[in-house]
Amino acid sequence: MESIFHEKQEGSLCAQHCLNNLLQGEYFTPVDLSSIAHQLDEEERMRMAEGGMASEEYRTFLQQPSGNMDDSGFFSIQVISNALGVWGLELILFNSREYQSLMINPINEKAFICNYKEHWFTIRKLGQQVILYLSSEETSQSVKQSRFSGS
């Protein structure tokens, strides 16, 4: 690989930058992710309506802000997962039963999407022996590289 694509943080759009850093290109825009979030919101609204549009739960649900995005540009894990699905990629939660049942060895994985204190970032393997921590956050180093032997 000749160069490493790295997108720096703009606003609170760390999910967009995390996905683009993972995929190594400018594939997602805030509009793309907002569209996915609105679609998820609509699906949730329809499911809640199944319990009765006159129900207190439905009215309370309609009063609440979206759980898939906020005004700052922060997107949920569901938005990230659906965005990856566009590329035929599947997000498996590290602490899920599915992950445990697959007996996945993290060393063999190519990438991880992580969240720490409401900030999404990517840990990605490029080549055989390079692990990159790709964070778009201004306060951290943009790209941290680690080499390890034996893999």
Order of alpha helices (4+ residues) and beta strands (2+ residues): alpha-alpha-alpha-alpha-alpha-beta-beta-beta-beta
